[in-house]
Amino acid sequence: MSKSYTFDVYSSGDAAAGLSGYTEKVTVVLDSGSPFGEPGEFEEHLRSSLADWFDGATVSLARGRSQREQEVIDMVLSGLKSQAIGPGSSMPVSTVRLEVTTEGVSSAELLAALDAGAQSGMWVVRPGGPAGLGVLVLTDQGYAQSRI
């Protein structure tokens, strides 16, 4: 049984050097399903190798998102983009929740997507905000992803 490893690659670029930022997704499929070694060792080797290849980029393991979870993340990013939320700017989670529930997203789906987005470095969820649901703070990586 094969096993796949998907990594998110993000670079903010360097405007002074004329280099544009980019995001990339890299998937490695291991047909045997078993890389041997200690748990997590193979993933870290792949991540480190990709970080060397994409010099200066941030490389993180995408945590097995379902298609629906990715759809909800994309909805959140689209909502942040439509509200002109930039890197370091924030939006109350209650506002994000109102926007995506009109698209049929359940609270459980939203919470899973918010957690997955935070784990992959697209945003940070801080305590507080209206209704105590927290505040979503967009990272540079999340901002670049929202522009794609």
DSSP file (Angstrom, degrees, kcal/mol; ACC not computed):
  #  RESIDUE AA STRUCTURE BP1 BP2  ACC     N-H-->O    O-->H-N    N-H-->O    O-->H-N    TCO  KAPPA ALPHA  PHI   PSI    X-CA   Y-CA   Z-CA
    1    1 A M              0   0    0      0, 0.0    29,-0.0     0, 0.0     2,-0.0   0.000 360.0 360.0 360.0 123.4    0.0    0.0    0.0
    2    2 A S        -     0   0    0     31,-0.1     2,-0.4    30,-0.1    29,-0.2  -0.298 360.0-153.8 -75.2 159.0    1.6    3.3   -1.1
    3    3 A K  E     -A   30   0A   0     27,-2.0    27,-3.2     2,-0.0     2,-0.4  -0.997   6.0-153.3-132.9 137.7    2.0    6.3    1.2
    4    4 A S  E     -A   29   0A   0     -2,-0.4     2,-0.5    25,-0.2    25,-0.2  -0.866   4.2-159.2-115.2 149.9    2.2    9.9    0.0
    5    5 A Y  E     -A   28   0A   0     23,-2.6    23,-2.7    -2,-0.4     2,-0.5  -0.992  10.2-165.5-124.9 120.3    3.9   12.9    1.7
    6    6 A T  E     -A   27   0A   0     56,-0.5    56,-3.1    -2,-0.5     2,-0.4  -0.925   4.5-168.2-113.2 132.8    2.7   16.4    0.6
    7    7 A F  E     -AB  26  61A   0     19,-3.1    19,-2.4    -2,-0.5     2,-0.5  -0.933  15.7-140.3-120.7 140.3    4.7   19.5    1.5
    8    8 A D  E     -AB  25  60A   0     52,-3.1    52,-2.4    -2,-0.4     2,-0.4  -0.866  18.7-162.5 -95.7 131.2    3.8   23.1    1.2
    9    9 A V  E     +AB  24  59A   0     15,-3.2    15,-2.5    -2,-0.5     2,-0.4  -0.959  10.9 178.8-116.6 131.9    6.6   25.4    0.0
   10   10 A Y  E     +AB  23  58A   0     48,-2.5    48,-3.4    -2,-0.4     2,-0.4  -0.997  10.5 175.1-137.8 132.7    6.5   29.1    0.5
   11   11 A S  E     -A   22   0A   0     11,-2.7    11,-2.3    -2,-0.4    46,-0.1  -0.994  20.7-157.6-134.5 130.2    8.8   31.9   -0.3
   12   12 A S        -     0   0    0     -2,-0.4     9,-0.4     9,-0.2     3,-0.2   0.574  41.8-141.9 -80.0  -7.8    8.1   35.6    0.2
   13   13 A G        -     0   0    0      7,-0.3     2,-0.3     1,-0.1    -1,-0.2  -0.199  14.0 -92.4  77.3-173.2   10.7   36.5   -2.4
   14   14 A D  B >>> -C   19   0B   0      5,-1.9     5,-2.5     1,-0.1     3,-0.9  -0.798  27.9-169.7-145.8  96.6   13.0   39.4   -2.3
   15   15 A A  G >45S+     0   0    0     -2,-0.3     3,-1.0     1,-0.3    -1,-0.1   0.854  88.5  57.7 -57.8 -37.7   11.8   42.6   -4.0
   16   16 A A  G 345S+     0   0    0      1,-0.3    -1,-0.3     2,-0.1    -2,-0.0   0.834 111.4  42.1 -63.4 -32.0   15.2   44.3   -3.8
   17   17 A A  G <45S-     0   0    0     -3,-0.9    -1,-0.3     2,-0.2    -2,-0.2   0.423 118.1-112.5 -93.7   0.3   16.7   41.4   -5.7
   18   18 A G  T <<5 +     0   0    0     -3,-1.0     2,-0.6    -4,-0.5    -3,-0.2   0.705  69.8 141.5  77.5  20.1   13.8   41.2   -8.2
   19   19 A L  B   < -C   14   0B   0     -5,-2.5    -5,-1.9    -7,-0.0    -1,-0.2  -0.853  42.4-142.7-100.6 124.2   12.6   37.8   -6.9
   20   20 A S        -     0   0    0     -2,-0.6    -7,-0.3    -7,-0.2     2,-0.1  -0.496  20.7-111.9 -79.9 151.1    8.9   37.3   -6.7
   21   21 A G        -     0   0    0     -9,-0.4     2,-0.3    -2,-0.2    -9,-0.2  -0.361  39.9-179.6 -73.9 162.3    7.4   35.2   -3.9
   22   22 A Y  E     -A   11   0A   0    -11,-2.3   -11,-2.7    -2,-0.1     2,-0.4  -0.988  23.3-145.2-156.9 161.0    5.8   31.9   -4.7
   23   23 A T  E     +A   10   0A   0     -2,-0.3     2,-0.3   -13,-0.2   -13,-0.2  -0.963  21.6 178.9-126.8 150.3    4.0   28.9   -3.2
   24   24 A E  E     -A    9   0A   0    -15,-2.5   -15,-3.2    -2,-0.4     2,-0.4  -0.980  20.5-145.2-147.0 153.9    4.4   25.4   -4.3
   25   25 A K  E     -A    8   0A   0     -2,-0.3     2,-0.4   -17,-0.2   -17,-0.2  -0.996  16.8-170.4-124.3 127.6    3.0   22.0   -3.4
   26   26 A V  E     -A    7   0A   0    -19,-2.4   -19,-3.1    -2,-0.4     2,-0.5  -0.974   0.7-168.5-121.4 128.9    5.3   18.9   -3.7
   27   27 A T  E     -A    6   0A   0     -2,-0.4     2,-0.5   -21,-0.2   -21,-0.2  -0.971   3.1-167.4-120.1 130.6    4.1   15.3   -3.3
   28   28 A V  E     -A    5   0A   0    -23,-2.7   -23,-2.6    -2,-0.5     2,-0.5  -0.967   8.6-156.7-114.1 129.1    6.3   12.3   -2.9
   29   29 A V  E     -A    4   0A   0     -2,-0.5     2,-0.7   -25,-0.2   -25,-0.2  -0.932   3.2-160.6-111.0 125.3    4.7    8.9   -3.3
   30   30 A L  E >   -A    3   0A   0    -27,-3.2   -27,-2.0    -2,-0.5     3,-0.9  -0.898   5.0-160.4-104.1 105.4    6.4    5.9   -1.7
   31   31 A D  T 3  S+     0   0    0     -2,-0.7    -1,-0.2     1,-0.3   -27,-0.0   0.853  88.9  51.2 -57.7 -39.3    5.1    2.8   -3.4
   32   32 A S  T 3  S-     0   0    0      1,-0.1    -1,-0.3   -30,-0.1   -30,-0.1   0.762  97.9-139.2 -72.0 -22.9    6.1    0.3   -0.7
   33   33 A G  S <  S+     0   0    0     -3,-0.9    -2,-0.1   -30,-0.2    -1,-0.1   0.305  75.1  88.2  83.7 -10.5    4.4    2.5    2.0
   34   34 A S        +     0   0    0      1,-0.1    -2,-0.1   -31,-0.0    -1,-0.1  -0.934  44.0 177.1-128.3 111.1    7.3    1.9    4.4
   35   35 A P        -     0   0    0      0, 0.0    -1,-0.1     0, 0.0    -2,-0.0   0.522  38.6-143.4 -84.9  -3.6   10.3    4.2    4.5
   36   36 A F        +     0   0    0      1,-0.1     6,-0.3     5,-0.0     5,-0.1  -0.079  56.0  85.8  62.4-173.6   11.8    2.3    7.5
   37   37 A G  S    S-     0   0    0      4,-0.1    -1,-0.1    -3,-0.1     3,-0.1  -0.207  90.0 -30.7  80.5-175.8   13.7    4.3   10.1
   38   38 A E  S >> S-     0   0    0      1,-0.1     3,-2.1     2,-0.0     4,-0.6  -0.416  80.6 -83.7 -74.0 150.2   12.3    6.1   13.1
   39   39 A P  T 34 S+     0   0    0      0, 0.0    -1,-0.1     0, 0.0    -2,-0.1  -0.332 116.8   9.9 -56.0 129.5    8.8    7.6   13.0
   40   40 A G  T 3> S+     0   0    0     -3,-0.1     4,-2.1    -2,-0.0     5,-0.2   0.241  98.9 106.3  87.0 -14.2    9.0   11.0   11.4
   41   41 A E  H <> S+     0   0    0     -3,-2.1     4,-2.1     2,-0.2     5,-0.1   0.916  80.0  46.4 -66.1 -44.1   12.6   10.6   10.3
   42   42 A F  H  X S+     0   0    0     -4,-0.6     4,-2.6    -6,-0.3    -1,-0.2   0.924 112.1  50.9 -64.5 -45.0   11.8   10.1    6.6
   43   43 A E  H  > S+     0   0    0      1,-0.2     4,-2.8     2,-0.2    -1,-0.2   0.913 111.1  48.7 -58.6 -43.2    9.4   13.1    6.5
   44   44 A E  H  X S+     0   0    0     -4,-2.1     4,-2.8     2,-0.2    -1,-0.2   0.884 109.7  51.9 -66.5 -37.7   12.0   15.3    8.1
   45   45 A H  H  X S+     0   0    0     -4,-2.1     4,-2.4     2,-0.2    -2,-0.2   0.930 112.2  46.0 -63.0 -44.4   14.6   14.1    5.6
   46   46 A L  H  X S+     0   0    0     -4,-2.6     4,-2.7     2,-0.2     5,-0.2   0.938 113.6  49.0 -61.8 -46.7   12.3   15.0    2.7
   47   47 A R  H  X S+     0   0    0     -4,-2.8     4,-2.4     1,-0.2    -2,-0.2   0.924 112.6  47.6 -59.5 -45.6   11.4   18.3    4.2
   48   48 A S  H  X S+     0   0    0     -4,-2.8     4,-2.0     2,-0.2    -1,-0.2   0.899 111.7  50.1 -63.3 -41.9   15.1   19.2    4.8
   49   49 A S  H  X S+     0   0    0     -4,-2.4     4,-2.3     2,-0.2    -1,-0.2   0.910 111.9  47.8 -63.6 -42.4   16.0   18.2    1.2
   50   50 A L  H  X S+     0   0    0     -4,-2.7     4,-3.3     2,-0.2    -2,-0.2   0.890 108.8  54.1 -65.9 -38.3   13.2   20.3   -0.2
   51   51 A A  H  < S+     0   0    0     -4,-2.4     5,-0.4    -5,-0.2     6,-0.4   0.882 110.2  47.7 -62.8 -37.5   14.2   23.2    1.9
   52   52 A D  H  < S+     0   0    0     -4,-2.0     3,-0.5    -5,-0.2    -2,-0.2   0.917 114.3  46.5 -66.3 -42.9   17.8   22.9    0.5
   53   53 A W  H  < S+     0   0    0     -4,-2.3     2,-1.4     1,-0.3    -2,-0.2   0.944 113.6  47.0 -65.6 -48.8   16.4   22.7   -3.1
   54   54 A F  S >< S-     0   0    0     -4,-3.3     3,-2.7    -5,-0.1    -1,-0.3  -0.547  98.1-149.3 -91.5  68.4   14.0   25.6   -2.6
   55   55 A D  T 3  S+     0   0    0     -2,-1.4    -3,-0.1    -3,-0.5     3,-0.1  -0.093  73.7   6.2 -48.2 122.2   16.7   27.8   -1.1
   56   56 A G  T 3  S+     0   0    0     -5,-0.4    -1,-0.3     1,-0.3     2,-0.2   0.340 101.5 122.3  87.7  -6.4   15.3   30.3    1.4
   57   57 A A    <   -     0   0    0     -3,-2.7     2,-0.5    -6,-0.4    -1,-0.3  -0.512  65.3-118.2 -87.3 156.9   11.8   28.9    1.3
   58   58 A T  E     -B   10   0A   0    -48,-3.4   -48,-2.5    -2,-0.2     2,-0.5  -0.832  30.8-167.1 -90.9 129.7    9.7   27.6    4.2
   59   59 A V  E     +B    9   0A   0     -2,-0.5     2,-0.3   -50,-0.2   -50,-0.2  -0.979  11.2 170.2-122.8 126.3    8.8   23.9    3.7
   60   60 A S  E     -B    8   0A   0    -52,-2.4   -52,-3.1    -2,-0.5     2,-0.4  -0.986  38.5-106.5-137.0 147.9    6.2   22.2    5.9
   61   61 A L  E     -B    7   0A   0     -2,-0.3     2,-0.5   -54,-0.2   -54,-0.3  -0.571  33.5-130.3 -71.3 123.5    4.5   18.9    5.8
   62   62 A A        -     0   0    0    -56,-3.1     2,-2.1    -2,-0.4   -56,-0.5  -0.661  23.4-126.5 -74.9 124.0    0.8   19.4    4.7
   63   63 A R        -     0   0    0     -2,-0.5    -1,-0.1    53,-0.2   -56,-0.1  -0.467  47.4 -84.3 -81.5  75.0   -1.2   17.5    7.3
   64   64 A G        -     0   0    0     -2,-2.1    -1,-0.2   -58,-0.2     2,-0.2   0.759  59.9-166.1  33.7  57.6   -3.3   15.1    5.2
   65   65 A R        -     0   0    0      1,-0.1    -1,-0.1     4,-0.1     2,-0.1  -0.453  14.5-129.1 -72.6 141.9   -6.1   17.5    4.4
   66   66 A S     >  -     0   0    0     -2,-0.2     4,-2.2     1,-0.1     5,-0.2  -0.420  28.2-107.1 -78.3 165.6   -9.3   16.2    3.0
   67   67 A Q  H  > S+     0   0    0      1,-0.2     4,-2.2     2,-0.2     5,-0.1   0.908 122.4  50.6 -60.8 -40.6  -10.6   17.8   -0.2
   68   68 A R  H  > S+     0   0    0      2,-0.2     4,-2.4     1,-0.2    -1,-0.2   0.914 108.0  51.8 -65.1 -42.3  -13.4   19.4    1.9
   69   69 A E  H  > S+     0   0    0      1,-0.2     4,-2.4     2,-0.2    -1,-0.2   0.909 110.7  48.7 -60.7 -41.3  -10.9   20.8    4.5
   70   70 A Q  H  X S+     0   0    0     -4,-2.2     4,-2.6     2,-0.2    -1,-0.2   0.884 108.8  53.9 -65.8 -37.6   -8.9   22.3    1.6
   71   71 A E  H  X S+     0   0    0     -4,-2.2     4,-2.1     2,-0.2    -2,-0.2   0.913 109.9  47.1 -61.0 -42.6  -12.1   23.8    0.2
   72   72 A V  H  X S+     0   0    0     -4,-2.4     4,-2.5     2,-0.2    -2,-0.2   0.913 111.0  51.3 -67.6 -41.8  -12.9   25.4    3.5
   73   73 A I  H  X S+     0   0    0     -4,-2.4     4,-2.7     1,-0.2    -2,-0.2   0.931 110.2  50.0 -58.0 -45.0   -9.3   26.8    3.8
   74   74 A D  H  X S+     0   0    0     -4,-2.6     4,-2.4     1,-0.2    -1,-0.2   0.880 109.3  51.6 -61.7 -38.2   -9.7   28.2    0.3
   75   75 A M  H  X S+     0   0    0     -4,-2.1     4,-2.5     2,-0.2    -1,-0.2   0.916 110.3  48.8 -63.4 -43.0  -13.0   29.8    1.4
   76   76 A V  H  X S+     0   0    0     -4,-2.5     4,-2.4     2,-0.2    -2,-0.2   0.937 112.6  47.5 -62.2 -46.8  -11.4   31.4    4.4
   77   77 A L  H  X S+     0   0    0     -4,-2.7     4,-2.4     1,-0.2    -1,-0.2   0.896 111.5  50.9 -62.0 -40.1   -8.5   32.7    2.3
   78   78 A S  H  X S+     0   0    0     -4,-2.4     4,-2.6     2,-0.2    -1,-0.2   0.907 110.1  49.9 -63.1 -41.8  -10.9   34.1   -0.2
   79   79 A G  H  X S+     0   0    0     -4,-2.5     4,-1.3     2,-0.2    -2,-0.2   0.894 110.7  49.1 -64.0 -39.9  -12.9   35.8    2.5
   80   80 A L  H  <>S+     0   0    0     -4,-2.4     5,-2.7     2,-0.2    -2,-0.2   0.902 111.7  49.9 -65.1 -40.1   -9.7   37.4    3.9
   81   81 A K  H ><5S+     0   0    0     -4,-2.4     3,-1.8     1,-0.2    -2,-0.2   0.921 108.4  51.9 -63.7 -44.1   -8.7   38.5    0.4
   82   82 A S  H 3<5S+     0   0    0     -4,-2.6    -1,-0.2     1,-0.3    -2,-0.2   0.774 109.5  50.4 -66.0 -24.7  -12.2   40.1   -0.2
   83   83 A Q  T 3<5S-     0   0    0     -4,-1.3    -1,-0.3    -5,-0.2    -2,-0.2   0.328 114.8-119.1 -92.2   7.0  -11.8   42.0    3.1
   84   84 A A  T < 5 +     0   0    0     -3,-1.8     2,-0.6     1,-0.2    -3,-0.2   0.862  50.8 169.7  57.3  39.9   -8.3   43.2    2.1
   85   85 A I      < -     0   0    0     -5,-2.7    -1,-0.2    -6,-0.1     3,-0.1  -0.739  12.0-169.9 -83.3 122.3   -6.7   41.5    5.1
   86   86 A G    >   -     0   0    0     -2,-0.6     3,-2.1     1,-0.2    52,-0.4  -0.425  37.8 -53.6-105.0-178.9   -2.9   41.6    4.6
   87   87 A P  T 3  S+     0   0    0      0, 0.0    52,-0.2     0, 0.0    -1,-0.2  -0.305 127.3  12.1 -57.7 132.5    0.0   39.9    6.4
   88   88 A G  T 3  S+     0   0    0     50,-3.6     2,-0.1     1,-0.3    51,-0.1   0.260 102.4 117.8  83.5 -13.2   -0.1   40.6   10.1
   89   89 A S    <   -     0   0    0     -3,-2.1    49,-2.1    49,-0.1    -1,-0.3  -0.438  52.1-145.6 -82.0 162.2   -3.7   41.9    9.9
   90   90 A S  E     -D  137   0C   0     47,-0.2    47,-0.2    -2,-0.1    -4,-0.1  -0.863  17.8-167.2-132.0 163.5   -6.5   40.2   11.7
   91   91 A M  E     -D  136   0C   0     45,-2.0    45,-3.1    -2,-0.3     5,-0.0  -0.984  37.0-104.2-144.9 135.9  -10.1   39.3   11.4
   92   92 A P  E >>  -D  135   0C   0      0, 0.0     4,-1.8     0, 0.0     3,-0.8  -0.351  23.3-131.7 -60.5 138.9  -12.4   37.9   14.1
   93   93 A V  H 3> S+     0   0    0     41,-2.6     4,-3.0     1,-0.2     5,-0.2   0.835 107.6  63.4 -59.9 -32.0  -13.1   34.2   13.8
   94   94 A S  H 3> S+     0   0    0     40,-0.5     4,-2.0    36,-0.3    -1,-0.2   0.867 103.2  47.9 -61.9 -35.0  -16.8   35.1   14.3
   95   95 A T  H <> S+     0   0    0     -3,-0.8     4,-2.0     2,-0.2    -1,-0.2   0.917 112.1  48.4 -69.5 -44.2  -16.7   37.1   11.1
   96   96 A V  H  X S+     0   0    0     -4,-1.8     4,-2.3     1,-0.2     5,-0.2   0.921 110.9  52.6 -59.6 -43.5  -15.0   34.3    9.2
   97   97 A R  H  X S+     0   0    0     -4,-3.0     4,-2.2     1,-0.2    -1,-0.2   0.905 107.5  50.7 -60.1 -44.1  -17.6   31.9   10.6
   98   98 A L  H  X S+     0   0    0     -4,-2.0     4,-0.9     1,-0.2    -1,-0.2   0.901 111.1  49.5 -61.3 -40.5  -20.5   34.0    9.4
   99   99 A E  H  < S+     0   0    0     -4,-2.0     3,-0.3     1,-0.2     4,-0.2   0.914 115.4  40.5 -66.7 -43.1  -19.0   34.2    5.9
  100  100 A V  H ><>S+     0   0    0     -4,-2.3     5,-1.7     1,-0.2     3,-1.2   0.774 104.8  64.0 -82.7 -24.3  -18.4   30.5    5.5
  101  101 A T  H ><5S+     0   0    0     -4,-2.2     3,-1.5     1,-0.3    -1,-0.2   0.801  94.8  61.9 -68.2 -25.0  -21.6   29.2    7.1
  102  102 A T  T 3<5S+     0   0    0     -4,-0.9    -1,-0.3     1,-0.3    -2,-0.2   0.710 101.4  54.1 -69.0 -17.5  -23.5   31.0    4.3
  103  103 A E  T < 5S-     0   0    0     -3,-1.2    -1,-0.3    -4,-0.2    -2,-0.2   0.278 129.2 -98.3 -96.4   8.7  -21.6   28.5    2.0
  104  104 A G  T < 5S+     0   0    0     -3,-1.5     2,-0.4     1,-0.3    -3,-0.2   0.681  71.8 150.5  86.6  18.7  -22.8   25.5    4.0
  105  105 A V      < -     0   0    0     -5,-1.7    -1,-0.3    -8,-0.1     2,-0.1  -0.724  37.9-138.1 -87.3 129.8  -19.7   25.0    6.2
  106  106 A S     >  -     0   0    0     -2,-0.4     4,-2.3     1,-0.1     5,-0.2  -0.389  22.4-111.3 -80.4 163.4  -20.4   23.5    9.6
  107  107 A S  H  > S+     0   0    0      1,-0.2     4,-2.7     2,-0.2     5,-0.2   0.893 119.6  52.6 -60.2 -40.5  -18.7   24.8   12.8
  108  108 A A  H  > S+     0   0    0      2,-0.2     4,-2.3     1,-0.2    -1,-0.2   0.907 109.3  48.7 -63.4 -42.2  -16.8   21.5   13.0
  109  109 A E  H  > S+     0   0    0      2,-0.2     4,-2.3     1,-0.2    -1,-0.2   0.906 112.2  49.1 -64.0 -41.2  -15.5   21.8    9.4
  110  110 A L  H  X S+     0   0    0     -4,-2.3     4,-3.0     2,-0.2     5,-0.2   0.934 110.7  49.2 -64.4 -45.9  -14.5   25.4   10.1
  111  111 A L  H  X S+     0   0    0     -4,-2.7     4,-2.2     1,-0.2    -2,-0.2   0.903 111.8  49.2 -61.4 -41.2  -12.6   24.5   13.3
  112  112 A A  H  X S+     0   0    0     -4,-2.3     4,-2.4     2,-0.2    -1,-0.2   0.911 113.6  46.3 -63.5 -42.3  -10.8   21.7   11.5
  113  113 A A  H  X S+     0   0    0     -4,-2.3     4,-2.8     2,-0.2    -2,-0.2   0.893 111.0  51.7 -68.4 -39.9   -9.8   24.0    8.6
  114  114 A L  H  X S+     0   0    0     -4,-3.0     4,-1.9     2,-0.2    -1,-0.2   0.906 112.3  47.1 -62.3 -40.5   -8.7   26.8   11.0
  115  115 A D  H  X S+     0   0    0     -4,-2.2     4,-2.5    -5,-0.2    -2,-0.2   0.923 113.1  47.9 -65.9 -45.1   -6.5   24.3   12.8
  116  116 A A  H  X S+     0   0    0     -4,-2.4     4,-1.8     1,-0.2    -2,-0.2   0.904 112.1  49.8 -63.3 -42.0   -5.0   22.8    9.6
  117  117 A G  H  <>S+     0   0    0     -4,-2.8     5,-2.6     1,-0.2     6,-0.8   0.878 112.0  48.1 -64.6 -37.6   -4.3   26.3    8.3
  118  118 A A  H ><5S+     0   0    0     -4,-1.9     3,-1.2    -5,-0.2    -2,-0.2   0.904 109.9  52.3 -68.3 -41.7   -2.6   27.3   11.5
  119  119 A Q  H 3<5S+     0   0    0     -4,-2.5    -2,-0.2     1,-0.3    -1,-0.2   0.835 110.0  48.7 -64.2 -32.5   -0.5   24.1   11.5
  120  120 A S  T 3<5S-     0   0    0     -4,-1.8    -1,-0.3    -5,-0.2    -2,-0.2   0.400 119.1-110.8 -90.4   4.5    0.7   24.8    7.9
  121  121 A G  T < 5S+     0   0    0     -3,-1.2    21,-0.5     2,-0.3    20,-0.3   0.655  81.8 122.5  84.4  15.8    1.6   28.4    8.8
  122  122 A M  S   <S-     0   0    0     -5,-2.6    17,-2.3     1,-0.2    20,-0.4   0.812  82.9 -10.8 -79.8 -29.3   -1.1   30.3    6.8
  123  123 A W  E     -E  138   0C   0     -6,-0.8     2,-0.4    15,-0.2    -2,-0.3  -0.965  59.6-125.8-157.5 170.5   -2.4   32.1    9.9
  124  124 A V  E     -E  137   0C   0     13,-2.4    13,-3.3    -2,-0.3     2,-0.7  -0.983  17.5-145.1-122.9 137.1   -2.3   32.2   13.7
  125  125 A V  E     -E  136   0C   0     -2,-0.4    11,-0.2    11,-0.2     9,-0.0  -0.916  21.2-170.7-104.6 117.4   -5.5   32.0   15.8
  126  126 A R  E     -E  135   0C   0      9,-2.9     9,-2.7    -2,-0.7    -2,-0.0  -0.764  27.0-101.0-105.2 151.9   -5.2   34.2   18.9
  127  127 A P  S    S+     0   0    0      0, 0.0     2,-0.3     0, 0.0     6,-0.1  -0.216  82.3  41.0 -65.0 160.2   -7.6   34.2   21.8
  128  128 A G        +     0   0    0      4,-0.3     6,-2.6     1,-0.1    -2,-0.0  -0.761  53.1 125.1 108.7-150.3  -10.2   37.0   22.2
  129  129 A G  S >  S-     0   0    0     -2,-0.3     3,-1.9     4,-0.2    -1,-0.1   0.083  74.9 -35.6  76.4 167.3  -12.4   38.7   19.6
  130  130 A P  G >  S+     0   0    0      0, 0.0     3,-1.3     0, 0.0   -36,-0.3  -0.309 133.8  12.3 -58.2 142.2  -16.1   39.0   19.6
  131  131 A A  G 3  S-     0   0    0      1,-0.3    -2,-0.1     2,-0.1    -3,-0.0   0.529 117.2 -92.0  65.8   8.2  -17.9   36.0   21.1
  132  132 A G  G <  S+     0   0    0     -3,-1.9    -4,-0.3     1,-0.1    -1,-0.3   0.689  93.6 126.9  65.8  19.2  -14.6   34.7   22.4
  133  133 A L    <   -     0   0    0     -3,-1.3    -4,-0.2     1,-0.3     2,-0.1   0.615  69.5-114.0 -84.0 -12.5  -14.0   32.6   19.3
  134  134 A G        -     0   0    0     -6,-2.6   -41,-2.6    -4,-0.2   -40,-0.5  -0.428  22.7 -85.3 107.7 175.8  -10.5   34.2   18.6
  135  135 A V  E     -DE  92 126C   0     -9,-2.7    -9,-2.9   -43,-0.3     2,-0.6  -0.992  28.7-137.4-128.3 132.2   -8.9   36.3   16.0
  136  136 A L  E     -DE  91 125C   0    -45,-3.1   -45,-2.0    -2,-0.4     2,-0.6  -0.807  17.3-165.0 -91.5 121.3   -7.4   35.0   12.8
  137  137 A V  E     -DE  90 124C   0    -13,-3.3   -13,-2.4    -2,-0.6   -47,-0.2  -0.943  16.2-135.5-111.1 118.5   -4.0   36.7   12.0
  138  138 A L  E     - E   0 123C   0    -49,-2.1   -50,-3.6    -2,-0.6   -15,-0.2  -0.504  16.2-149.4 -75.5 134.6   -2.8   36.2    8.4
  139  139 A T     >  -     0   0    0    -17,-2.3     4,-2.5    -2,-0.2     5,-0.2  -0.459  31.5-102.2 -93.0 171.9    0.9   35.3    7.9
  140  140 A D  H  > S+     0   0    0      1,-0.2     4,-2.5     2,-0.2     5,-0.2   0.911 125.0  51.3 -58.2 -42.7    3.0   36.2    4.9
  141  141 A Q  H  > S+     0   0    0    -20,-0.3     4,-2.3     1,-0.2    -1,-0.2   0.920 110.4  47.5 -62.2 -44.8    2.5   32.6    3.6
  142  142 A G  H  > S+     0   0    0    -21,-0.5     4,-2.1   -20,-0.4    -1,-0.2   0.885 110.9  52.2 -63.5 -39.1   -1.2   32.8    4.0
  143  143 A Y  H  X S+     0   0    0     -4,-2.5     4,-0.9     2,-0.2    -2,-0.2   0.932 110.3  47.6 -63.0 -45.6   -1.3   36.2    2.3
  144  144 A A  H >< S+     0   0    0     -4,-2.5     3,-0.7     1,-0.2     4,-0.3   0.908 112.0  50.7 -62.0 -41.0    0.7   34.8   -0.7
  145  145 A Q  H >< S+     0   0    0     -4,-2.3     3,-1.2     1,-0.2    -1,-0.2   0.856 105.3  56.4 -64.7 -35.4   -1.6   31.7   -0.8
  146  146 A S  H 3< S+     0   0    0     -4,-2.1    -1,-0.2     1,-0.2    -2,-0.2   0.699 102.6  57.1 -70.8 -17.9   -4.7   34.0   -0.8
  147  147 A R  T <<        0   0    0     -4,-0.9    -1,-0.2    -3,-0.7    -2,-0.2   0.504 360.0 360.0 -89.9  -5.8   -3.4   35.8   -3.9
  148  148 A I    <         0   0    0     -3,-1.2    -1,-0.2    -4,-0.3    -2,-0.1   0.479 360.0 360.0 -80.6 360.0   -3.2   32.6   -6.1
